[in-house]
Amino acid sequence: MSRIVIISNRLPITIQLNGNGLNYKQSAGGLATGLNSLDRTLERVWIGWPGEEITSPELQEQVREELTKDGLIPVFLSKKEIELYYEGFSNKTIWPHFHYFTQYTTYQDDYWEAYCLVNQKFADALRPILRADDLIWVHDYQLMLLPAMIREFAPENSIGFFLHIPFPSYEIFRVLPWREALLKGVLGADQIGFHTFGYMRHFLSAAYRIGGYEHLYGKLRVGHRLINVDVFPMGIDYEKYAHPEIDLYANDDSFKIKQLAKNRRIIISIDRLDYTKGIPQRIKAFEQFIERYPEYQGKVSLVLIAVPSRSNVDNYRKLKQSVDTLVGKINSAYGSFDWMPIQYLYRSLNFNELSTLYQVADIAMITPLRDGMNLVAKEYVAARNDNKKGVLILSEMAGAANELSSALLVNPHDIKKMADAIKQALEMNENEQIWRMETMQQHLKRYNVRHWANSFVAEQKSLMEQQQAFNNMVLLQGTHRHNLLESYRNAQHRLIILDYDGTLMSFHPDPQAVAPDTELMQVLSQLSGIVGNKLVINSGRDHQTLQAWLGPLGIDMAGEHGVWIKRDGQWKINPGLSNTWKADIRPVLEHLVERTPGSFVEEKDYSLAWHYRRIDRDLGEKRVREIRDGLLYITANLDLQVMEGNKVVEVKHASVSKGKATLGWLNEQKWDFILAIGDDRTDEDTFRVLPEENAYTVKVGLEQSAARYTLANVEEVRGLLEDLVKAAF
């Protein structure tokens, strides 16, 4: 049975030492819930710190034996290691820096040394239990060095990494003295996941600017490895919050919370007490609201729940003092015997209390200054499942804002606009509340935490197959290049088929800016003029442009993927048609919807269209490139055309392909040397129709291909063509 090995800073259980021995407490976090719901055909092993310093070898062995029964592998850390690695480098260096609070970033070598040593401890815990076919999934910022460490002793295992916090822009990331090491550590993974496309884009920028790694549609080539960098927004256990079992008579404050909402409207704010959460700004916005709109005084209360966090850290102590002062100032200025503007609790809530609060709140105000995702916003929306009413005011800076676009989105630094948003929420009619809430609920129900976990693993498995195909491709250098040139030199009848864009000329934002330069025209002219050579340009370009640019060469050409064919100096249109295709294409588009929350498929009589109007534009454009590549790969033999429109990609009936165009030249005569070079999916059909015994097929770039060989870029292609010219003399 296949196994998945999960590695995170904490195990899904916490161990507490007391007078009676060891006490084990189950974690209720979103990560544990999601990973517990993974495909049951996968045996699960989880490596992490058990939450308590255990120094006794006897106790360590006892814990190890008991946890191993449940597939849990403990990593024992000392108080010193926790202080330096976790409280130090993880939470005083990476945490503030990645959240753009660079003024709080601490640069200490002893923190970094501890971070390296503890990451190595986790690697050492994995080594003795690792199997050859294990799939590994590493989690979060505490273990950014771990993927590369694992790669050193497990080069063949598939490794995934997911970052649960934001990845900062290159300009922020580059400030860290340890930037190269952190980047190299993460790039040890085969698949790297983020909550939003923005974080993904920042990471790819850092990989290029610091490491020199270019990406193609989110895929990086590092050595001979293919790395997939993608977006996997984390969801919640929707049903848990939509249908909670609330006991109002439990020994907690659930009943009091219910009573609180009887005489006034409630706004809730629930966060860890962290400087990234924007709590002081939220309090000031509420103060401005009751000051500007006095008619709401006595009628609306802000229930502010601040969960204690890192209270021994100086910045957090100062934050609590600031929050205490602000709350006291507002309550003393506006409060009365029967109304306190802010109900402030500095403690955590149990699930019973939390669910009750979600259900009675008219508004949830979740406005972090920066947040990787923010699941509280999603929990509130799910908890409104019964009455469908309520309004979510959400920060644009939270990762969840990319999915919960029907919330009232605000800039958490704009106090005035946040105050206005409170008024808008209070005055919103029920129909609009229900429409907004139902829209978000439908999304969260579908893209829940189980979907997140299973999607990541499914894509990682798919990547393993792509990597195998990628590994089968051979670089056209050394002996392989020598053999090609010898075959070319000894042949009498040679067919050379070349793509244009991305093969002979590099891409440019302006498609008309890539007319052939003098050097290219010269080498093509020389190549076509050699006795025995038939040079063909097989391109997606329109035939008018090809004629204008390459017409003087007098060579054969195919334009628009074979719609137009030029032979013997004359352009002719291809009349071929084909029509059965929908059943093959629909699953591809539906899979794309599964991976891209907010997109949808529209089916017409003679076409299928994938719409991305409702999602992040940059993510949509990334998916457009993916869908074009994927569909062109599949449709090469189905006579379809992939058309891009305004935030839509449409697959329509077409009549031709590059492969069919190639057959015309292939069947002209018996060739004893054939060379075909291309860079995109449209060239795959060309590679497939060529005979294996004497055809050299060459893919330009890093994608998997049916081609036998690969070249890295346009410069290498031109170098090969120049070698062919020289080999003829």
C-alpha positions in Angstrom: 0.0 0.0 0.0 1.2 3.5 -0.8 2.0 5.8 2.1 1.9 9.5 2.6 4.4 10.9 5.1 3.2 14.2 6.5 5.8 16.4 8.3 4.8 19.5 10.3 6.1 21.4 13.2 3.4 19.9 15.5 1.8 16.5 15.6 -2.0 16.3 15.4 -1.9 15.5 19.1 -0.3 17.3 22.1 1.3 15.6 25.0 1.2 17.1 28.5 3.2 15.9 31.5 1.3 15.9 34.8 1.5 14.1 38.1 -0.3 11.1 36.7 2.1 10.7 33.8 1.4 11.5 30.2 -1.8 13.0 28.9 -2.6 13.0 25.2 -4.9 15.6 23.7 -6.2 15.5 20.1 -5.8 18.6 17.9 -8.9 20.1 16.3 -7.0 22.3 13.8 -7.9 22.6 10.1 -4.6 20.9 9.0 -5.4 17.8 11.1 -8.9 17.7 9.8 -7.9 18.0 6.2 -5.1 15.5 6.3 -7.3 13.0 8.2 -9.7 13.1 5.3 -7.1 12.0 2.7 -7.7 9.1 0.4 -8.0 6.0 2.7 -6.0 3.9 0.2 -3.0 5.9 1.4 -1.4 4.7 4.6 -0.6 7.8 6.7 2.5 8.6 8.8 2.9 11.9 10.6 6.1 13.3 11.9 6.2 16.3 14.3 6.9 17.7 17.7 4.5 16.4 20.4 4.2 19.8 22.2 6.2 19.1 25.4 9.8 18.9 26.3 10.6 15.3 27.2 14.2 14.7 28.3 13.9 11.3 30.0 15.1 8.6 27.5 12.6 6.2 29.2 9.7 8.6 28.7 10.8 9.3 25.1 10.7 5.6 24.3 7.3 5.2 25.9 5.9 8.1 23.9 7.5 6.8 20.7 6.0 3.3 21.2 2.5 4.7 22.0 2.4 7.2 19.1 3.8 4.8 16.5 0.7 2.6 16.9 -1.2 5.5 15.4 1.3 6.3 12.7 2.8 9.2 14.6 6.5 9.8 14.8 7.7 12.3 17.5 10.6 14.6 17.1 11.8 15.6 20.6 12.9 19.2 21.1 14.5 20.8 24.1 13.3 24.1 25.6 16.4 25.8 24.2 15.6 24.5 20.7 12.0 25.7 21.0 13.2 29.1 22.2 15.7 29.5 19.3 14.1 27.6 16.4 10.4 28.1 17.0 10.1 31.3 19.1 13.2 32.6 17.6 13.9 32.2 13.9 10.4 30.9 13.0 8.4 33.6 14.8 10.8 36.5 15.3 12.4 36.3 11.8 10.3 34.5 9.2 6.8 35.3 10.6 7.2 39.2 10.8 9.2 39.3 7.6 6.8 37.3 5.5 3.9 39.3 6.8 5.7 42.6 5.8 6.4 43.7 9.3 10.1 44.0 8.6 10.6 46.4 11.6 10.0 43.4 13.8 12.4 41.1 12.0 15.2 39.8 14.2 18.5 38.9 12.6 20.4 36.5 15.0 22.9 33.9 13.9 22.0 31.6 16.9 18.4 31.6 15.8 19.4 30.6 12.3 21.8 27.9 13.5 19.0 26.4 15.7 16.6 26.5 12.7 19.1 24.5 10.6 19.7 22.0 13.4 16.0 21.4 14.1 15.2 21.0 10.4 17.9 18.4 10.3 16.4 16.7 13.3 13.1 16.3 11.3 15.1 14.9 8.3 16.8 12.4 10.6 13.5 11.3 12.0 12.3 10.5 8.5 15.3 8.7 7.2 15.0 5.4 9.1 11.3 4.9 8.3 11.2 6.1 4.7 10.2 3.7 1.9 11.1 4.0 -1.7 7.5 4.7 -2.9 6.5 7.1 0.0 5.0 10.4 -1.0 6.2 13.2 1.4 4.3 16.4 2.3 6.1 19.0 4.3 4.2 21.9 5.9 4.9 25.5 6.6 7.5 28.1 7.4 9.1 26.3 10.4 10.4 23.6 8.0 11.5 25.5 4.9 14.9 23.8 4.8 13.6 20.3 5.1 12.6 19.5 1.5 16.2 20.0 0.3 17.6 18.0 3.2 15.3 15.1 2.4 16.2 15.3 -1.3 19.9 14.6 -0.4 19.1 11.1 0.9 15.9 10.4 -1.0 16.4 11.7 -4.5 13.7 9.5 -6.0 10.9 10.2 -3.6 8.2 12.7 -4.4 8.2 15.7 -2.0 5.5 18.3 -1.6 5.7 21.5 0.4 2.9 23.9 1.4 3.3 27.3 2.9 0.4 28.3 5.1 1.5 32.0 5.5 2.1 34.6 2.8 5.2 34.6 0.6 6.5 38.2 0.4 7.4 40.1 -2.6 11.0 39.7 -3.9 11.9 43.2 -2.6 11.0 42.1 0.9 12.3 38.5 0.7 15.7 39.6 -0.6 16.5 41.5 2.6 16.9 38.3 4.6 20.5 37.2 4.9 19.5 33.6 4.6 17.4 34.0 1.5 19.4 31.7 -0.8 19.3 28.9 1.8 15.6 29.2 2.4 14.9 29.3 -1.3 17.1 26.3 -2.0 15.4 24.4 0.9 11.9 24.9 -0.6 13.1 24.1 -4.1 14.0 20.6 -2.8 10.3 19.8 -3.2 8.7 18.6 -6.4 5.5 20.5 -5.7 5.2 23.8 -3.9 1.7 25.1 -2.9 0.4 28.5 -1.8 -3.0 29.8 -0.8 -3.1 32.5 -3.5 -1.7 33.3 -6.9 -0.1 36.4 -5.4 2.1 34.4 -3.1 2.9 32.0 -5.9 3.9 34.9 -8.2 6.2 36.3 -5.5 7.9 32.9 -5.0 8.5 32.5 -8.7 9.9 36.0 -8.9 12.3 35.2 -6.0 13.3 31.9 -7.6 14.2 33.7 -10.8 15.9 36.7 -9.3 17.9 34.9 -6.6 18.3 31.4 -8.1 18.1 32.2 -11.8 15.3 29.6 -12.3 12.9 30.6 -15.1 9.4 29.2 -15.0 7.0 28.1 -17.7 3.3 28.3 -16.5 4.4 27.7 -12.9 6.8 24.9 -13.7 10.5 25.2 -12.9 13.4 23.2 -14.1 16.0 22.6 -11.4 18.7 20.3 -12.7 16.9 17.4 -14.1 13.8 17.9 -11.9 10.5 19.4 -12.8 8.9 21.4 -10.0 5.3 22.4 -10.0 4.4 25.7 -8.2 0.6 26.1 -7.9 -2.3 27.5 -5.9 -4.3 25.4 -3.5 -6.5 27.6 -1.3 -7.2 25.9 2.0 -10.8 25.3 3.0 -12.6 24.4 6.2 -14.7 21.5 7.5 -17.9 23.1 6.2 -20.4 20.6 7.7 -18.8 21.0 11.1 -19.6 24.7 11.2 -22.8 24.6 9.2 -24.5 22.0 11.4 -22.9 22.3 14.9 -24.3 20.6 17.9 -24.6 23.5 20.3 -25.4 22.9 24.0 -26.7 26.2 25.5 -26.6 24.7 29.0 -23.0 23.5 28.9 -20.7 24.7 31.5 -19.4 27.6 29.5 -20.6 31.0 28.2 -22.8 29.8 25.3 -26.1 30.8 27.0 -24.7 34.3 27.9 -23.6 34.8 24.4 -27.1 34.0 23.2 -28.6 36.4 25.7 -26.1 39.1 24.6 -27.7 39.4 21.2 -31.3 39.7 22.4 -31.4 43.5 22.8 -28.8 44.7 20.3 -27.0 44.0 17.1 -23.6 42.2 17.4 -20.4 42.6 15.5 -17.8 40.0 16.2 -14.0 40.1 15.9 -12.1 36.9 16.6 -8.3 36.7 16.2 -5.1 35.7 17.9 -3.6 38.7 19.5 -1.0 39.3 16.8 0.3 42.5 15.2 -0.6 41.1 11.7 -4.3 41.0 12.6 -5.0 44.7 12.6 -6.9 44.7 15.9 -6.1 48.3 16.9 -7.2 49.6 13.5 -10.4 47.6 13.8 -11.2 49.1 17.2 -10.5 52.6 15.9 -12.8 52.0 12.9 -15.6 51.0 15.4 -14.9 54.1 17.4 -15.2 56.3 14.4 -18.4 54.5 13.4 -20.2 55.2 16.7 -18.8 58.7 16.7 -20.0 59.6 13.2 -23.3 57.7 13.5 -24.5 58.4 17.0 -28.0 56.9 16.2 -26.3 53.4 16.6 -25.0 54.1 20.1 -26.6 51.7 22.5 -27.8 49.5 19.7 -24.6 47.9 18.4 -21.8 46.2 20.3 -18.5 44.9 19.1 -17.6 41.6 20.7 -13.8 41.5 20.5 -12.2 38.1 21.2 -8.4 38.3 21.4 -6.9 34.8 21.8 -3.6 35.0 23.8 -0.5 34.4 21.6 3.2 34.6 22.4 2.6 36.7 25.5 6.2 36.4 26.5 7.4 38.3 23.4 7.9 42.1 23.8 6.0 43.1 20.7 3.0 41.1 21.7 3.0 42.5 25.3 3.0 46.0 23.8 0.2 45.1 21.5 -2.0 43.9 24.4 -1.4 47.1 26.3 -2.4 49.1 23.2 -5.6 47.1 22.8 -6.4 47.3 26.5 -6.0 51.1 26.4 -8.1 51.6 23.3 -10.9 49.4 24.6 -10.9 51.2 27.9 -10.9 54.6 26.3 -13.9 53.9 24.1 -15.9 52.1 26.7 -15.4 54.9 29.2 -16.2 57.6 26.7 -19.3 56.1 25.2 -20.5 53.3 27.6 -23.4 53.5 29.9 -24.9 51.3 32.7 -26.9 49.2 30.1 -24.5 49.3 27.2 -20.8 48.8 26.6 -19.6 49.5 23.1 -17.0 46.8 23.2 -17.3 43.5 24.9 -13.6 42.5 25.2 -12.4 39.0 26.1 -8.7 38.0 26.2 -9.1 34.3 26.0 -9.9 31.5 23.6 -13.4 30.1 23.1 -14.4 26.4 22.9 -16.3 25.1 19.9 -19.6 25.4 21.6 -19.1 29.1 22.5 -17.5 29.9 19.1 -20.4 28.4 17.1 -23.0 30.2 19.3 -21.1 33.5 18.7 -21.0 32.9 14.9 -24.8 32.2 14.9 -25.9 35.3 16.8 -23.5 37.8 15.1 -25.1 40.1 12.6 -21.6 41.0 11.3 -18.2 39.4 11.4 -15.4 41.9 11.0 -12.2 40.2 10.0 -9.7 42.8 8.9 -6.1 41.5 9.2 -3.3 43.7 7.9 -1.8 40.6 6.3 -3.0 37.0 6.5 -2.1 33.9 4.6 -5.7 32.7 4.4 -7.9 33.4 7.5 -10.2 30.5 8.2 -12.3 32.4 10.8 -13.9 34.3 7.9 -14.9 31.0 6.2 -16.1 29.5 9.5 -18.5 32.5 10.1 -19.9 32.1 6.6 -20.5 28.4 7.0 -22.1 28.9 10.4 -24.8 31.1 8.8 -26.1 28.1 7.0 -29.6 28.1 8.6 -30.8 31.7 8.3 -28.5 32.7 5.4 -28.3 36.2 6.8 -25.4 38.1 8.2 -22.6 40.2 6.6 -18.9 39.5 6.4 -16.5 42.5 6.4 -13.2 41.2 5.2 -9.8 42.6 4.6 -8.4 42.7 1.1 -5.1 41.6 2.6 -6.4 38.2 3.7 -5.9 35.3 1.4 -9.6 34.4 1.8 -10.5 37.6 0.0 -9.6 36.0 -3.3 -12.4 33.4 -2.8 -15.0 35.3 -0.6 -15.5 38.1 -3.1 -19.2 38.6 -2.0 -18.0 39.9 1.3 -17.6 43.6 1.9 -13.9 44.0 1.1 -12.0 46.8 2.9 -8.5 48.1 3.1 -7.6 47.5 6.8 -5.5 50.7 6.9 -8.5 52.8 5.8 -10.3 53.5 9.1 -12.9 55.8 7.5 -13.9 53.2 4.9 -14.1 50.4 7.5 -16.4 52.6 9.5 -18.6 53.1 6.4 -18.5 49.4 5.8 -20.0 48.8 9.3 -22.9 51.1 8.5 -23.4 49.5 5.0 -23.5 46.1 6.7 -26.0 47.2 9.3 -28.3 48.7 6.7 -28.0 46.0 4.1 -31.4 44.5 3.2 -32.1 40.8 3.9 -32.3 39.8 0.2 -28.8 41.1 -0.5 -27.4 39.5 2.7 -28.9 36.2 1.7 -27.6 36.5 -1.9 -24.1 37.3 -0.7 -24.1 34.6 2.0 -25.4 31.8 -0.2 -22.9 32.7 -3.0 -20.0 32.2 -0.5 -21.5 29.2 1.1 -21.8 27.3 -2.2 -18.2 28.0 -2.8 -17.0 26.9 0.7 -19.2 23.8 0.6 -17.5 22.6 -2.6 -13.9 23.8 -1.9 -13.7 22.5 1.7 -10.6 21.3 3.5 -10.9 17.8 2.2 -10.9 19.1 -1.3 -7.8 21.1 -0.5 -5.9 18.1 0.9 -7.0 15.7 -1.8 -6.3 18.2 -4.7 -2.7 18.7 -3.5 -2.0 15.0 -3.3 -3.7 14.3 -6.6 -1.6 17.0 -8.3 1.5 15.7 -6.7 0.8 12.2 -8.0 0.1 13.5 -11.4 3.4 15.4 -11.3 5.2 12.1 -10.5 4.0 10.8 -13.9 5.0 14.0 -15.6 8.4 13.8 -14.0 8.9 10.3 -15.3 8.1 11.4 -18.9 10.3 14.4 -18.4 13.1 12.1 -17.2 12.8 10.1 -20.4 13.7 13.1 -22.5 17.3 13.3 -23.5 19.4 16.5 -23.8 20.6 17.0 -27.4 24.3 17.2 -26.5 27.5 15.1 -26.5 27.1 11.8 -28.2 23.5 12.4 -29.2 24.4 15.7 -30.9 27.3 14.0 -32.7 25.1 11.2 -33.9 22.6 13.7 -35.3 25.2 15.6 -37.2 26.7 12.4 -38.6 23.3 11.2 -39.8 22.7 14.6 -41.4 26.1 14.6 -43.1 25.6 11.1 -44.6 22.0 11.6 -45.8 21.0 12.4 -49.3 17.4 13.5 -48.8 16.8 15.6 -45.7 13.5 17.0 -44.3 13.9 19.8 -41.7 10.7 21.1 -40.1 10.9 24.1 -37.8 8.4 26.0 -35.7 8.9 29.7 -35.5 7.8 31.5 -32.3 9.7 30.1 -29.3 11.9 28.0 -31.6 13.6 30.4 -34.0 12.7 33.6 -32.2 12.1 34.3 -28.5 8.7 35.4 -27.4 7.9 39.1 -27.0 4.9 41.0 -25.5 4.3 42.5 -29.0 3.8 39.6 -31.5 4.8 41.8 -34.4 8.2 42.6 -32.7 9.7 39.2 -33.5 10.4 39.5 -37.2 13.5 37.4 -38.2 16.8 39.2 -37.6 19.6 39.2 -40.1 21.4 36.3 -38.5 18.3 34.0 -38.6 17.6 34.9 -42.2 21.1 34.1 -43.1 21.2 30.7 -41.5 17.8 29.7 -42.9 18.9 30.8 -46.4 22.1 28.8 -46.1 20.3 25.7 -44.8 17.6 25.8 -47.5 20.2 26.3 -50.2 22.1 23.1 -49.4 21.5 20.3 -52.0 19.3 17.6 -50.6 17.7 19.8 -48.0 13.9 20.5 -47.8 13.4 23.3 -45.2 9.8 23.8 -43.9 8.5 26.4 -41.4 5.4 24.9 -39.7 4.0 27.7 -37.5 0.8 29.0 -35.8 1.5 32.4 -37.4 -1.0 33.7 -40.0 0.2 33.1 -43.5 0.3 36.8 -44.4 2.9 37.4 -41.7 4.9 34.3 -42.6 5.0 35.4 -46.3 6.1 38.9 -45.4 8.8 37.7 -43.1 10.1 34.5 -44.7 8.7 34.7 -48.2 12.0 35.8 -49.8 13.6 32.5 -48.7 11.4 30.6 -51.2 10.8 27.8 -48.8 7.6 25.7 -48.1 5.6 26.8 -45.1 2.4 26.0 -43.1 0.5 28.9 -41.4 -2.1 28.9 -38.6 -1.2 25.4 -37.6 -1.9 24.0 -41.1 -4.9 26.0 -42.1 -2.8 27.5 -44.9 -0.1 25.5 -46.8 2.6 27.0 -49.1 4.1 24.5 -51.6 5.7 25.3 -54.9 5.4 29.0 -54.2 1.6 28.9 -53.8 -0.6 29.3 -50.6 -3.6 27.1 -50.4 -6.2 26.5 -47.7 -6.7 23.1 -46.2 -10.3 21.8 -46.7 -10.1 18.9 -44.2 -12.8 18.6 -41.4 -13.5 16.5 -38.3 -16.3 16.6 -35.7 -16.5 14.3 -32.7 -14.8 15.7 -29.6 -16.9 17.0 -26.7 -16.8 13.8 -24.6 -13.0 14.0 -24.7 -12.7 17.7 -23.8 -15.4 18.2 -21.2 -13.6 16.2 -18.4 -10.5 18.4 -19.0 -12.5 21.6 -18.5 -14.3 20.2 -15.5 -11.0 19.2 -13.9 -9.9 22.8 -14.4 -12.9 24.1 -12.6 -12.1 21.7 -9.7 -8.7 23.3 -9.5 -9.8 26.9 -10.0 -12.5 28.0 -7.5 -14.8 30.6 -9.1 -14.5 29.5 -12.7 -17.1 27.6 -14.7 -17.8 25.7 -17.9 -20.4 26.8 -20.4 -21.5 24.2 -23.0 -22.9 25.4 -26.4 -24.1 23.4 -29.3 -20.8 23.3 -31.1 -18.3 24.5 -28.5 -17.2 24.4 -24.8 -16.0 27.5 -23.0 -14.2 27.9 -19.7 -14.9 31.3 -18.1 -12.7 32.9 -15.4 -14.3 36.3 -15.1 -15.0 35.8 -11.4 -11.5 34.9 -10.3 -8.1 36.7 -9.8 -7.1 37.9 -13.2 -3.5 36.7 -12.9 -4.5 33.3 -11.8 -7.0 33.2 -14.7 -4.2 34.1 -17.2 -2.0 31.3 -15.7 -4.9 28.8 -16.1 -5.4 30.1 -19.7 -1.9 29.1 -20.6 -2.4 25.7 -18.9 -5.7 25.1 -20.7 -4.3 26.1 -24.0 -1.4 23.7 -23.6 -3.5 20.9 -22.2 -6.2 21.2 -24.8 -3.9 21.6 -27.7 -2.1 18.5 -26.5 -5.3 16.5 -26.5 -6.9 18.1 -29.5 -4.0 17.7 -31.8 -5.7 14.6 -33.4 -9.3 15.9 -32.9 -9.3 18.8 -35.3 -10.2 21.4 -32.7 -9.2 25.1 -32.2 -8.6 26.8 -28.9 -9.6 30.4 -29.0 -8.9 33.0 -26.3 -11.5 35.8 -25.6 -12.1 38.3 -22.9 -11.6 36.2 -19.7 -12.8 33.1 -21.6 -11.2 30.3 -23.5 -13.3 28.5 -26.1 -12.8 25.2 -27.8 -14.3 25.1 -31.3 -14.4 22.9 -34.3 -11.4 23.2 -36.5 -10.1 21.4 -39.6 -6.4 21.1 -39.4 -3.2 20.5 -37.3 0.5 20.8 -37.7 0.7 17.0 -37.8 -1.6 16.8 -40.8 0.4 19.6 -42.5 3.6 17.6 -41.9 2.2 14.5 -43.5 2.1 16.3 -46.9 5.9 16.8 -46.9 6.6 13.5 -45.2 4.9 11.7 -48.1 6.6 13.6 -50.8 9.5 11.1 -51.0 11.6 8.7 -49.0 13.7 10.8 -46.6 16.8 9.4 -45.0 17.1 12.2 -42.4 14.3 14.0 -40.7 14.6 16.8 -38.1 11.6 18.5 -36.4 12.0 21.2 -33.7 9.2 22.9 -31.8 8.5 24.4 -28.4 4.7 24.1 -27.6 1.9 21.6 -27.6 0.9 22.3 -31.2 4.2 20.7 -32.2 3.5 17.5 -30.4 1.4 16.2 -33.3 4.3 16.8 -35.6 6.6 14.7 -33.4 4.0 11.9 -33.3 3.5 11.5 -37.1 7.2 11.3 -37.8 8.9 7.8 -38.1 10.9 6.9 -35.1 13.7 5.1 -36.9 15.2 8.1 -38.7 13.5 11.2 -37.3 15.2 13.5 -34.8 12.4 15.2 -32.8 13.5 18.0 -30.5 11.5 19.8 -27.9 12.5 23.4 -26.9 12.0 24.0 -23.2 11.2 22.1 -20.1 7.8 20.5 -20.7 7.3 16.8 -21.1 7.0 15.9 -24.8 6.7 13.1 -27.3 10.0 14.4 -28.7 13.2 12.2 -28.3 15.4 15.1 -27.4 15.3 18.5 -25.8 17.1 21.9 -26.2 16.8 24.6 -23.5 16.1 27.7 -25.6 16.1 29.6 -28.9 19.9 30.2 -28.6 20.6 26.4 -28.5 18.3 25.9 -31.5 20.1 28.5 -33.5 23.4 26.9 -32.5 22.2 23.5 -33.8 21.1 25.0 -37.2 24.5 26.7 -37.6 26.2 23.3 -36.9 24.0 21.8 -39.6 25.2 24.4 -42.1 28.8 23.7 -41.2 28.3 19.9 -41.4 27.3 20.1 -45.0 30.7 21.4 -46.1 
